[in-house]
Amino acid sequence: MSESPETVIKNAYLQDRDRVVDIAIDGGKITAIGDPGSATGETEIDAKENLVSPGFVDSHKHIDRAFAIAGDRKPKEVDDPEISGDINAQFDRHYDTTPFDEIVENAVRAIEKASASGATYVRTHVGVDHSIGTDTMKACLEAKERTADLVDLQLVPASYGGITAEGGEEQVREAIEMGLSAVDDERDVLIGGADPGSRNRDIPRTIETWFDVATDYDIDLDVHIQDHGTLGHRTLDQLVTETRARGYEGRVTASHCFSLAQASPEQLDTLLDAAQSINLKMVTCYNSVRYEMPLREIVGAGIPLGHGTDNTRDFVLPSGDGDTLFGLAVMAQKLIGADPSRETYRWTESNAGYDFLWDLATYQGAVVLGIDDEYGIAEGSNADLVVFDEPSRQWAAIGMANREYVLKHGQIVVEDGEILPEYRASS
């Protein structure tokens, strides 16, 4: 180890080691991992023989919608019968009655919530076809700039009403151009979309338009595939076909993919083989995952599978929470299963099950976001780390461990679950 690294995390358990180590950090990178006492840092953190993990990768959020129901004694609800069943109209009403600065502030709060929970990388989808148009993208870009010391943020503008609807493609292109002109890393801007079967009723044309836009800007895709049953299967089939035709292998993510929970074993094998053949990536979210979702089969087929916290206190998910560890604990319960006679019953509550879920929110998510070459706990990796007050992933999830420290770019940004004042971006 270096004689005097900037920071040393001492007495740390890593998940893959049965003895504690010291981790040396310089220039925002991990420079050495060695025996306890092998180096003295200018700043020292004593992990006290507890777990140190790479920061969580929150692969799917909606910070533009965050806290839309907050602010009153009870969660806000829409009492207008004309829009009470229309989520998009409810958000239009929200945007029409909420100052732009407050939308930015809510997005910042959502990122800070993620950071305080241990997330160091976030991908957010951004609806740009609401009443305020691409101002949602503008708000998220401002939030990205203000929280750059806390997380690396990727943005995925999308027309949820459908990119082939009137004005949809134009709004998406405007948001992409806005994003690309503002970011340093072009990987931070993708194109999104949702459910071409149920929303546009034209699966081929919608997916072709997604790829037309993606190829024009040479950016990746991350699209919601939420339709169930045969409709969802057809959408995945068409997504695979178009990915191959455009030479976009490895550059497409499908989020949610609920129809896989309803596929027969034969259908599932066919769908996953096709997805793996074009290096498709997938994302699931704790609050919307179905307990029948074949998560282990997806990963077993060689498909990277990330985890996201999705919506935070908004009209879609009023109970949505931006804490990844909370999400993993909820998933462990939701995926227990309903049939005690099946060998998969309660699999998530085994040590291997907790390891599996944790990997979704760390190493698997890093592959989905395309940051796996710089992620992890190894010499040369980014020093984006979390120190817990429990010795393993299992106890951390079971006990909702405190985030003692969160480091981003090698700097302590969270202590005892709170953003440090010098890094707080919210008002």
N, C-alpha and C positions, 0 to 999 in steps of 0.2 A: 504493500500500500504506500501511497504518497505520505511523506512525513507529516504534512499539515494540510489535509484537504479542507475545503470550505465547510463541509458538513459530514459528520459521521453518525449514522444510526447504529447504535450499539445493542448487542444482545437481542438480535432479531431472529424470530423463526420464519423461515420461508417454507411454503407449503411442501416443497419437494426435498426438504432436508430435515434430518432428525436431530440436528444440533444447532445451537444458535450461532449467528455470525455477526460481523460488523460490516456495514455497507458504507463505502466512502463515495462522496459526491463532490465533483468540481465542475464548474462551468455548465451546470444544468444536466450533466451526464453522470451516470454511475461509472466510477473509475476503477473500483476494486471491491471484491467481496472476500473477506478473510476471517481469520480466527479472532475471537474477542480479544481486545486489547492491542491489536496489531497497528492501530493508528489513533492519533489524537486530532480532532477537528477543531476548527475555530468555533463552530457551533456543534453541540452534541445533543443527540436525542437518545434517551434510554428507552428502548422498546420493552424492557422488563420481561424478556422471554415470551413476548407475544408476537402475533402475526404481523408481518409486513407484506403487503400485496401491491402489485401494480394498481394504479388508479382504475376505477371502474370506467367502462366504455358504455355510455348510454346511447344506444344505437338508434333510438326512435323517440323523439319528443315533438311537442307542438307548443313552442314557447310564445308564438304569436297569439295563442288563445288562452294562455295561462291566466289564472285567477279571474276569469270572466264572471264567475259567480260570487266573488269575494266582495267584502266591503260593508255588508249589512249584518244585522244581528243573526239572521238566518241566511243560508245560501240563496242567492237570487234565482228566481224562477220566472219564466215567461207566462203571464196570465192572459195573453192575447190568444183566443182560440184559433185565429187565422194562421198563426205561426207556431203554436205550441208543439206541433209534431214535426216541424221542419227545422232541423239543426242549423242548416246554413242560414236560414232566415233569422234564427235566434242570434247567431253571431253577427249578422248584418245589423240588427238592432243594437247589439253591444257596441260595435264599432261606431255606429252613428251617434251614440250617446256618451262615448268615452273619449276624452281628449287624447291626442296623439302621444303626448308626453307620458300619460298614464299607461298606454299600451307598451311603450318602451320600458317604463319602470316595471311593469308586470313581467316582461320578458327577462329583464335583468334579475328580478327576484327569483324567477324559475331557474336561471343559471346558477345563482348563488345557492339555491336549495340543493341543486345537483352537486355543486362543488363541496358544500358542507357535508354531504353524504358520502363523499369520496370519489365522485366522478371527475375525471380529468380530460375526457374527450366526450363530446356530445354531437349528435346529428339531429337537427330539427327540420321538420317539414313546415312549409309556410304556405298558407292558402292565399292566393293572389287574385281570386275572383269574387271577393266579398265587396261590400259597398264602398270600401275605401281603396280597393284595387291594390296596386303594388306598394302602397304605404305600409302594408304589413311587412314586406321585404325590407323596406327602409327602416322600420322599427327594429327588426331583427339584426340588421347590419349595425345599427347604432349600439344595440345590446352586445353584439359580438366585440365591437371595439372597446366598450367600457369594461368588459370582463375578460379581456385577453390574457390577463395574468392568472386567471382562475382555470379556464378550460380552453381547449382548441375546439372551435365550433364549426361544423359543416352545415350548409343551408340547402334545402331542397324545395324550391318553389314549385307549386302545383296549382292547377285549376281543378277544384273538386267537383265543380259542376260539369266538367268534361272539357278537354283541350280542344275538341272539335265543335264545342258550342260557340255561339257568336262571341267574338272577342277573346275567347279562351287562349288560343295560341299566341295572340299578340301580347296579352298580359304576361304569359309565362316567359316569352322572349324578352320582354322589357325587364322583368325581374332578374332573369339570368344575366343580362347585360349589366344591370345595376350591380349585381353581385360580383361578376368577374372584374369590373372596374375598381372594386373596393378591396379585394382580397389579395394577399401576396401569393397564396398557394391555390392554384386552379382546382385542386382536389376538393377545395372547400365549397364548391358550388356544383350541384347536381340538378337533374330534372326529375320531378315527381309526377304523380297522377293517381287516379283511383278508379277501380271497378268499371272498365269499359263496357262490360256486359249490362249491368243494371243501370248505370248512369247515362251512358251514351247509346246503348243498344246497338253498338257497332264495334265489335271487338277488333277486327282486323284494321279498320281505318284509324281507330284511336291509337292502337299500338304502333302503327306505321308513323303516325304523326309524332308520337313521343320520340321515336328514333330519328325522324327527320330533324327535329329540333336538337336532339343530343348530338347527332353527327355534325350538324352545322357549327356547333360550338365546341365539339370534341370534349364533351363532358359525360359523366356516368349517369346511370338512372337508378332511382329507388322508388318503386311504385307500390301503392296499396293494392293488394289482391284480397279483398274481404268477401267476395261473393262465395256462396256456399255451393256444395254439391257439384253437379255437372257443369254449371256456369263457371264456377271457379276453376274446375279442371280444364275447361276449354280455354280460359284466359291464360292459364299457365302454359298450356300447349302452344298457344299462339305466341306467347312471350318467348318461349324457347326457340320457336321457328324463326321469329324475326331477329332474335339475337344472333343466331347462326348466320342468317342471310346478310346481316350488316357487319359481320366480323367483330361483334362486340362481346365475345366470350370473356368472362371474368370481370365485366364492367356493369353488371346488372344485379340489383338487389330486389327481391320480392318480399314485402313486409306483410305479416299476418298469415296469409295463406291458409285461411280457415278450412277450405274445402279438403285439405289433407286429412283432417280429423274424421271425415266421412267416407274416405276412400276405402274400398275393399283391399285386402292384402295385395291382390294382383294389380289393381289400379295404382296403389301406392308405389309398388316396385317400378311400374312403368313411368310414373310421373317423376320419381326421384332419379331414376336412371337418365331420363331426358334432361333433368335439371343439372345433374352432375356433368353431363356431357358438354355443357356450355359454361361450366364453372359458375353457375348461378349461386348467389348468396341469398340468405334469408334472414329475417328478423322476426322475433316473437316478443310479445309484451305481457308482463305479469297480469295486468288487469283485464286483458281480453283473451288470454290463452284458454282454449278448451281443454278439459282434462284428458280428452281422448287424443290430443295432438301428439303425433308420433315424433317427438323431439329427438329421442335417441336414434330412431331410424334415419332421421334427416342427417344428423351428424355422422352416423355410421356409414351413410352413403357418400361421405366425403364432401358434404355441403356445409360451408361455414354458416353458423347460426348465431346471430347476435341477440342481445336482449335490450329492450327499451322500456322506459317508464311512461311513455305515451303522453296522455293528457293530464294536466295539473289543475284541479279545481275549476273545471269549466263545464259547459253544457253537455259535453259528450260523457265525461266521467267526473261528476262532482266530488267523488272520493279519491280521485287520482292523486298520487303522491310522488314527488320527484326523488325519493330516496331509493337508490338501487338496492340496498341491503334489505329494506322493507319489502321491495318487490320480490327478491329471491325467497324471503320467508313466506310470502303469500303464495308464490308458485309452488313451493314445497308442499303446501297444504292442498292447493287446487289440483295438483297432479297425482294425489294419492291413489285415486281410482275408486271405483264403486263395487268391485267384485273381489272379495277376499280370497277367492279360489284361484285367481290369476297370479302368475309369478311376478307380474309387474305391480301388484298391489303394494302400496307404500314404498315404492322404490326410491322416491325422492327423499325419504327420511333416513336413508342409509348414508354411511360415510361417502360411498361412491356417488350417491345421488346428489349430495350437497356439492361435491367436487364438480360434478357435471354442470349444475346450475351456475356455480361460480365461474366456470370457464366461459359460459355464454356471455357473462357480463364483463369478461376480461379478455382473455386471449382470442376467443372466437369473435368477439366484437371488434377486436383490433384488426382481424383479417377482413371483416365486413367493411370497415372504414378505410382500409388500405394503409394502415399505419403499423402493421406488424413488424416491419423492418426496423422500427425505432422503439418498439414497445417491449416491456417486460422487466425482469430483474436479472440483468447480466451486464458485464462490462461493456460500455459503449451505448447502453440503452438510455433513453430519456429518464431523468430522475423525477418521474411522476408517480408518487408512491403514497400509500396510506398505512398508518400505524394504528392498529386496533388494540383494544384492551382485553382480547381473548387470544389464546395460543394457536387457533386453527380456523380454517374456513368454517368448519362444522359448528364450533361453538360461537363463532362470530355471527353466523346466520341464526342459530337457535336463540341466542341471547340478545340479538339486536345490538351488537357490540358498539361501544362508543368509538367514534373516529377521533382518536387522541391527537393525531397530526395528519394533515394532508399536505404533500409537497407537490408543487407544480414548477417545472423548469428548475428543480432543485431548491426552490424557496418555500419556506413554511407559509402557507396561505390560510390554513385552518388549524385551530388549536382547540381541543376539547369540544369539537362539534360546532365551533363558531368561526365565521370568517374573521380574520384579523382586521382591525380597523383600517390599516393602511391599504388593504386590498378590497374593502367593501365598496361596491359600485352603486348600490341602491341608495336612495335618499333617506 
